[in-house]
């Protein structure tokens, strides 16, 4: 006889697989105690049951995200076994659905990755996500695991490289979701670098007021430059700003009298980059307007200068305004400053002049104006020179009135001599010591005169007497002829007489007398000799003996008696 019994209690079931609303379990077949096991019953800790035919059984109909433990009961014809020990906990769950692609925002060498987790009621909530980037960053790490918060910044990326990111959601299910589709590509970028200082160049136009500014595109730092900001400064103050997509810009409507500097900055999707250094300063000058025809006149001072005036212009088109004036279409221009009149000098009296004016700024000058009316400067009559020189029997005058003042002049010499010659020499007879005067007057066509005079006295003649040459006229002693020397006597021939002083020791008169008997005491009665020239020496026919040594002797002329000599025969 065979004794049958209920199966022994199975060992605790094993959790083989957990799926959505399902747990797959297995267990070992227990001792059947003589009767075949006809089935098994799984029971949850929540009271749910599920009949199983074999030792592997799928328990479905469970709730996701609920923790379950399981016991199993074996059944044979005798009855049910005792329940097995409880299994380990099993929590049915379903992995998250495939997420939507994340969104990317650029940053400098980084991307800001954002995602939105779905909410579930039929499974455990998403706890975190895995992220995967393509292409690989420079560090080679392509994934970031279990990220929370819905947003991260992925750093260490290359500016200018397009990246995509995929997301994978994780909940309490054993497996994560499928990877999302890649995100839209995004490129990390920073604002552009600061450009180098731009180059500013004046546009060469007559009106001025334009400057062309050009620069080199800076590093774009990962995104194409979409525009530039150009700042226009004067005296350090921003006066104009221009947006442009080019690297060259002509700035117009600038003041021709101001100095400008420029700086530029680039913009891309990351924003404005830093501004460049300032350019060199540029004045957008033009060419001054040509002045009208000037006017010329002689002012209160007519000598060597002329007054030139003109109407001011309204546009110098640059800094440093001034006018320049030139005479007769040439020569070095004279700087008239920023004035509307100018006294031009030096000029040559008597020369006809016209004048032109031009306007200048610190950089360029206008064309010359048309010529003014003509003027001829003149001065006062030039003073003549006259020189009087006393001579023997005359005074000589030498004059010169050759100078000019720019006007026609006449010359008149009056006084002891007369002439209309511009220069010359003339003499006036004069007795010894007699003063003679002459004047020279220069008169110009305006009636202005200048006069110069000079005077001098005729020189007093000088005579000396000495003995020379033996005369045969004496019987009892040695006799010698008179030799007369003279000076300042005047040109031409002159008559003289031989006179002596006191000769009473030799039987003659004791007063001055002609040495010829009967010893007259007047010029009319004297014995006369002829000599020639202003100066000279001549032996006369008169003579005296040695006995007259020490006697005062002299020469008589029609004008005077010239003493001072003593007779002496050695």
C-alpha positions in Angstrom: 0.0 0.0 0.0 1.3 3.5 -0.9 0.7 6.4 1.5 0.1 9.7 -0.3 0.5 13.2 1.1 0.3 16.8 0.1 3.3 18.3 -1.6 5.9 19.8 0.5 6.1 23.6 0.5 8.2 24.8 -2.4 11.2 27.0 -1.9 10.8 30.7 -2.3 10.1 31.6 -5.9 12.8 33.4 -7.9 12.0 36.6 -9.8 13.3 35.9 -13.3 12.0 39.0 -15.2 10.1 42.1 -14.4 8.1 43.7 -17.1 5.3 46.2 -17.4 2.5 44.9 -15.1 4.2 41.5 -15.2 6.6 39.5 -13.2 8.0 36.2 -14.4 8.9 33.8 -11.6 10.3 30.3 -11.3 10.8 27.8 -8.5 12.0 24.4 -7.9 9.5 21.5 -7.9 9.0 20.3 -4.3 8.6 16.8 -3.1 5.2 15.6 -4.2 4.9 13.0 -1.4 3.7 10.3 -3.7 1.2 12.1 -5.8 2.0 14.1 -8.9 1.7 17.8 -8.6 -1.1 19.0 -10.7 -0.5 22.7 -10.5 0.8 25.7 -8.6 -0.8 28.9 -7.3 1.2 32.1 -7.0 -0.1 34.6 -4.5 1.0 38.2 -4.1 1.4 40.1 -0.9 -1.7 42.0 -2.0 -3.8 38.9 -2.3 -3.8 38.4 -6.0 -3.5 34.8 -7.2 -2.4 33.3 -10.5 -2.6 29.6 -11.4 0.5 28.2 -12.9 0.9 24.8 -14.6 4.7 24.6 -14.4 7.5 25.9 -12.2 7.9 28.9 -14.5 5.0 31.3 -14.5 4.2 34.7 -15.8 2.1 36.7 -13.4 0.5 39.6 -15.3 -2.3 42.0 -14.4 -0.1 43.6 -11.8 0.2 47.3 -11.2 3.3 49.0 -12.3 5.5 50.7 -9.8 4.1 48.6 -6.9 6.3 46.4 -4.9 5.3 42.8 -4.8 6.4 39.6 -3.0 5.2 36.2 -4.1 4.6 32.8 -2.5 3.8 29.6 -4.3 1.6 26.7 -3.3 1.9 23.3 -5.0 -1.2 21.1 -5.4 -1.7 17.4 -5.9 -4.6 15.0 -5.5 -4.1 15.1 -1.8 -4.2 18.8 -1.5 -2.2 22.1 -1.4 1.2 22.4 0.1 2.1 25.0 2.6 3.0 28.3 1.0 6.6 28.8 0.1 8.7 31.5 1.7 8.2 34.9 0.1 10.2 35.8 -3.0 12.4 38.9 -3.1 10.5 42.1 -3.9 9.7 42.7 -7.5 8.3 45.9 -8.9 6.6 45.7 -12.3 7.4 48.8 -14.4 7.6 50.0 -17.9 10.5 52.0 -19.3 9.8 55.5 -20.4 8.7 56.2 -23.9 11.1 57.5 -26.5 11.7 61.1 -25.5 11.3 64.1 -27.7 14.7 65.5 -28.9 16.2 68.0 -26.5 16.6 71.7 -27.4 20.0 73.3 -27.6 21.1 76.9 -27.0 24.6 78.0 -27.7 27.1 79.4 -25.3 30.8 80.2 -25.4 32.5 76.8 -26.0 29.4 75.2 -24.6 25.8 74.2 -25.3 22.9 74.6 -23.0 20.9 71.3 -23.3 17.2 71.4 -22.2 14.7 68.6 -22.1 11.2 67.9 -20.7 10.4 64.7 -18.9 7.0 63.1 -19.6 4.7 62.5 -16.7 3.3 58.9 -16.3 0.5 57.4 -14.2 1.1 53.9 -15.5 4.7 53.5 -14.6 7.4 54.9 -12.4 8.3 58.5 -13.0 11.4 59.5 -14.9 14.2 59.9 -12.5 17.0 61.1 -14.8 18.2 61.1 -18.4 21.3 60.1 -20.3 22.6 62.5 -22.9 24.7 61.8 -25.9 26.5 64.4 -28.0 27.8 64.1 -31.6 30.5 64.7 -32.7 32.7 63.9 -29.8 34.0 66.9 -27.8 37.7 67.4 -27.5 37.9 65.4 -24.3 36.3 62.4 -26.1 33.5 62.0 -23.6 30.2 61.7 -25.6 27.7 60.9 -22.8 26.5 62.4 -19.6 24.6 59.9 -17.5 21.7 60.3 -15.1 21.2 64.1 -15.5 18.4 65.8 -13.6 16.8 69.2 -13.6 15.9 69.4 -17.3 18.9 71.6 -18.2 22.6 71.3 -18.2 25.5 73.2 -19.8 27.8 70.9 -21.8 31.2 72.6 -21.7 34.5 71.9 -23.4 33.1 72.2 -26.9 34.6 73.8 -30.0 33.2 77.1 -31.1 32.1 76.9 -34.7 31.3 73.2 -34.6 27.8 72.0 -35.1 26.6 69.5 -32.5 23.5 67.4 -31.9 22.4 65.8 -28.7 20.1 62.8 -28.0 18.3 62.1 -24.8 17.4 58.8 -23.1 15.0 58.7 -20.1 15.4 56.5 -17.1 12.9 55.5 -14.5 12.8 52.6 -12.1 12.3 50.1 -14.9 15.4 48.0 -15.5 15.9 49.4 -19.0 16.1 53.0 -20.1 14.0 54.4 -22.9 15.1 54.3 -26.4 17.3 57.2 -27.5 15.5 60.2 -28.8 16.1 61.5 -32.3 19.0 63.9 -32.5 18.3 67.5 -31.6 18.5 70.2 -34.2 22.2 71.1 -34.7 23.5 74.0 -32.7 26.9 75.7 -32.9 28.7 77.0 -29.7 29.9 80.6 -30.2 31.1 83.7 -28.4 30.8 87.3 -29.4 33.4 88.2 -32.0 36.9 89.4 -31.0 37.8 93.0 -31.0 38.9 94.2 -34.4 42.2 95.9 -34.9 42.1 99.7 -35.0 40.3 100.8 -38.2 42.0 102.9 -40.9 40.4 106.2 -41.6 41.1 108.1 -44.8 39.8 111.5 -45.9 37.7 111.4 -49.1 39.4 113.9 -51.4 36.5 116.1 -52.5 36.3 119.9 -52.8 33.4 120.1 -50.3 35.0 117.7 -47.8 33.1 116.3 -44.9 33.6 112.6 -45.9 35.9 109.9 -44.4 36.2 106.3 -45.5 36.8 103.9 -42.7 37.9 100.3 -43.3 38.9 97.5 -41.0 39.7 93.8 -41.0 37.1 91.3 -39.9 38.1 89.9 -36.5 37.9 86.3 -35.3 34.2 85.4 -35.3 34.5 83.0 -32.3 32.2 80.4 -33.8 29.5 82.2 -35.6 29.5 84.4 -38.7 29.6 88.1 -38.1 26.2 89.5 -39.2 26.9 93.2 -38.7 29.3 95.8 -37.5 28.8 98.8 -35.3 30.9 101.9 -36.3 31.3 104.6 -33.8 32.1 108.2 -34.9 33.8 110.3 -32.3 35.0 113.9 -32.0 36.8 115.2 -28.9 36.2 111.8 -27.4 32.4 112.1 -27.6 30.3 109.7 -29.7 28.5 111.8 -32.3 27.2 109.2 -34.7 26.8 105.4 -34.9 26.4 103.3 -38.0 25.4 99.7 -38.5 26.8 98.0 -41.5 27.5 94.5 -42.9 30.6 95.5 -44.8 34.1 96.1 -43.6 34.2 99.6 -45.2 32.0 102.5 -44.6 32.1 106.1 -46.0 30.9 108.5 -43.3 29.3 111.6 -44.7 28.0 114.9 -43.5 30.9 115.5 -41.1 32.2 118.9 -40.1 35.2 120.0 -42.1 36.5 121.8 -39.1 36.6 118.9 -36.7 38.9 116.0 -36.1 37.3 112.5 -36.0 38.3 109.1 -34.7 36.6 105.8 -35.2 36.1 102.5 -33.5 34.3 99.4 -34.6 32.8 96.3 -33.0 31.4 93.1 -34.6 28.2 91.3 -33.8 27.2 87.7 -34.2 24.4 85.6 -32.7 26.3 85.7 -29.4 26.1 89.4 -29.2 28.4 92.4 -29.5 32.1 91.9 -29.3 34.4 94.4 -27.6 35.2 97.6 -29.5 38.4 98.1 -31.4 41.0 100.7 -30.4 40.5 104.1 -31.9 41.7 104.9 -35.4 44.1 107.7 -36.1 42.4 111.1 -36.1 41.4 112.5 -39.5 40.0 116.0 -40.4 37.7 115.6 -43.4 38.8 118.9 -44.8 37.9 120.1 -48.3 39.2 123.0 -50.4 38.3 126.5 -49.3 36.0 128.5 -51.6 38.0 130.9 -53.8 37.6 134.5 -52.6 36.3 137.2 -54.9 38.5 139.8 -56.6 40.3 141.9 -53.9 40.6 145.7 -53.8 43.9 147.6 -53.6 44.5 151.1 -52.3 47.3 153.3 -51.0 46.7 154.1 -47.4 48.0 156.9 -45.3 51.5 155.5 -45.8 52.0 155.4 -49.5 55.7 154.4 -49.5 56.6 150.7 -50.1 53.2 149.2 -49.3 49.6 148.9 -50.3 46.4 148.1 -48.5 44.5 145.0 -49.9 41.0 144.1 -48.8 38.5 141.4 -49.8 35.1 139.9 -48.8 35.3 137.0 -46.4 34.4 133.6 -47.6 31.9 131.4 -45.7 33.5 128.0 -46.1 37.1 127.3 -45.3 36.2 123.6 -45.1 38.9 122.8 -42.6 40.7 123.9 -39.5 43.3 126.7 -39.3 41.6 129.3 -41.6 43.7 132.0 -43.1 44.2 134.1 -46.3 47.3 134.5 -48.4 48.1 137.5 -50.6 50.5 137.7 -53.5 51.6 140.6 -55.7 51.7 140.7 -59.5 50.9 137.0 -59.8 54.0 135.6 -58.2 56.5 135.7 -55.4 56.2 134.2 -52.0 52.6 134.5 -50.7 52.2 136.5 -47.5 50.1 135.2 -44.7 47.2 137.6 -43.9 45.8 135.5 -41.1 42.0 135.2 -40.8 41.5 138.8 -41.7 39.7 140.5 -44.6 42.4 143.1 -45.2 46.1 143.2 -45.3 48.9 145.7 -45.7 51.3 144.2 -48.3 55.0 145.2 -48.0 57.7 145.7 -49.0 56.9 147.1 -52.4 59.1 149.0 -54.8 58.0 152.6 -55.1 57.1 153.6 -58.7 56.2 150.0 -59.7 52.6 149.1 -60.6 51.1 146.3 -58.5 48.0 144.1 -58.6 47.1 141.7 -55.9 45.5 138.3 -55.6 44.1 136.5 -52.6 43.4 132.9 -51.8 41.8 131.1 -48.8 43.6 128.4 -47.0 42.9 125.9 -44.2 45.6 123.9 -42.4 45.8 121.5 -45.3 45.1 123.1 -48.7 44.5 126.4 -50.3 41.9 127.6 -52.8 42.7 128.8 -56.3 43.9 132.4 -56.5 41.3 135.1 -57.0 41.3 137.4 -60.0 43.8 140.4 -59.8 42.8 143.6 -58.0 43.0 147.0 -59.5 46.5 148.3 -60.0 48.2 150.7 -57.5 51.7 152.4 -57.7 53.2 153.1 -54.2 55.4 156.1 -53.7 57.3 157.7 -50.9 58.5 161.2 -50.0 61.0 162.8 -52.3 64.4 161.3 -51.7 66.7 163.8 -49.9 69.5 164.9 -52.2 73.1 165.3 -51.1 75.2 168.4 -51.6 78.8 169.0 -50.4 80.6 172.3 -50.4 84.4 172.4 -50.4 86.5 175.5 -50.0 89.4 176.0 -52.3 91.8 178.7 -53.3 89.7 181.5 -54.6 86.6 179.4 -54.9 84.1 177.1 -53.2 83.2 173.9 -55.1 79.7 172.3 -54.8 79.0 168.6 -55.6 75.4 167.4 -55.5 73.4 164.2 -56.3 69.6 164.0 -56.6 69.4 160.7 -58.5 67.0 159.0 -56.0 63.4 158.3 -56.8 60.2 157.9 -54.8 58.1 156.4 -57.4 56.9 159.7 -58.8 58.5 162.1 -61.4 60.7 164.7 -59.7 62.5 167.9 -60.7 65.8 169.2 -59.4 66.7 172.8 -58.7 70.2 174.0 -57.5 70.2 177.5 -56.2 72.5 179.9 -54.4 76.1 180.4 -55.3 75.7 178.0 -58.2 72.6 177.2 -60.3 71.6 174.1 -62.1 68.7 171.7 -62.9 70.9 168.7 -63.4 70.2 165.7 -61.1 73.9 165.5 -60.3 77.0 167.6 -60.9 79.8 169.7 -59.7 80.1 173.5 -60.0 82.3 176.2 -58.4 81.7 179.7 -57.3 84.5 182.3 -57.1 85.3 183.5 -53.6 87.9 185.6 -51.8 90.0 183.9 -49.2 87.7 183.1 -46.2 84.6 184.2 -48.1 81.7 181.8 -47.4 79.6 180.5 -50.4 76.3 178.5 -50.0 74.2 176.5 -52.5 71.0 174.4 -52.0 69.5 171.5 -54.0 65.7 171.1 -54.0 63.9 167.9 -55.2 60.1 168.3 -55.9 57.8 165.5 -56.9 54.7 165.6 -59.1 52.5 165.8 -56.0 54.3 169.1 -55.1 56.2 167.7 -52.1 59.7 169.1 -51.8 62.8 168.3 -49.9 65.8 170.7 -49.7 69.4 170.2 -48.7 72.0 173.0 -48.4 75.8 173.2 -47.7 78.3 176.0 -47.5 82.1 176.5 -47.2 84.6 179.3 -47.1 87.3 179.8 -49.7 90.7 178.9 -48.4 93.3 181.6 -47.4 96.4 181.4 -49.7 99.8 180.7 -48.0 103.2 181.9 -49.3 106.7 181.3 -48.3 110.0 183.0 -49.5 113.5 181.6 -49.6 116.7 182.5 -51.4 117.9 180.4 -54.3 120.4 181.0 -57.1 123.1 183.7 -57.2 122.1 187.0 -58.8 124.6 189.2 -60.5 122.7 192.3 -59.5 124.9 193.1 -56.5 128.4 194.6 -56.8 129.5 194.5 -53.2 127.9 191.4 -51.7 126.4 188.1 -52.5 122.8 188.4 -53.9 120.3 185.6 -54.5 116.9 185.5 -56.2 113.6 185.0 -54.5 111.9 181.6 -54.8 108.2 181.9 -53.9 106.1 178.8 -52.8 102.3 179.1 -52.6 99.2 177.1 -51.9 95.4 177.7 -52.0 95.8 180.3 -54.6 93.2 179.0 -57.0 93.5 177.9 -60.5 94.8 180.1 -63.3 97.4 182.9 -63.5 98.0 185.2 -60.6 100.2 188.3 -60.1 102.4 188.8 -57.1 105.0 191.4 -56.0 108.1 191.0 -53.8 107.8 193.0 -50.6 110.0 193.5 -47.5 109.5 194.9 -44.1 112.0 197.2 -42.3 115.1 197.7 -44.4 116.2 200.9 -42.8 119.5 199.4 -41.8 120.3 199.2 -45.5 119.0 202.7 -46.3 115.5 201.6 -47.1 112.1 202.3 -45.6 111.2 201.0 -42.2 107.7 199.9 -43.3 106.4 197.3 -45.7 107.2 198.2 -49.3 108.1 196.8 -52.7 111.8 195.9 -52.7 112.1 197.6 -56.1 113.0 201.2 -56.1 111.4 203.6 -55.5 109.9 201.1 -53.0 106.2 201.8 -53.6 103.8 200.8 -50.8 100.7 200.2 -53.0 99.7 197.3 -55.2 99.3 199.6 -58.1 102.8 200.8 -57.9 104.4 197.4 -57.3 106.5 195.5 -59.7 104.3 192.4 -60.6 105.3 188.9 -61.5 103.0 186.2 -62.9 102.7 182.8 -61.4 100.2 180.0 -62.3 98.1 177.3 -60.5 96.6 176.7 -57.2 99.9 175.7 -55.7 103.5 175.7 -56.8 107.0 177.1 -56.5 108.8 179.5 -58.8 112.0 181.5 -58.8 111.3 185.2 -59.3 113.5 187.9 -60.9 113.6 189.9 -57.7 116.7 189.5 -55.5 118.3 190.7 -52.3 121.8 190.7 -50.8 123.1 188.9 -47.7 123.1 192.1 -45.8 119.3 191.8 -45.7 119.5 188.6 -43.8 116.9 188.6 -41.0 114.6 191.0 -42.8 110.9 190.1 -42.8 109.8 189.4 -46.4 106.4 188.7 -47.9 104.3 188.4 -51.1 101.9 191.0 -52.1 98.8 190.2 -54.1 95.9 192.4 -55.2 94.0 191.2 -52.2 96.5 191.0 -49.3 100.0 191.0 -48.1 101.2 187.5 -47.0 104.1 187.7 -44.5 105.8 185.2 -42.3 109.0 184.6 -44.1 112.6 185.9 -43.2 115.3 186.5 -45.7 118.3 184.4 -45.3 121.3 183.7 -47.5 123.7 181.1 -46.1 
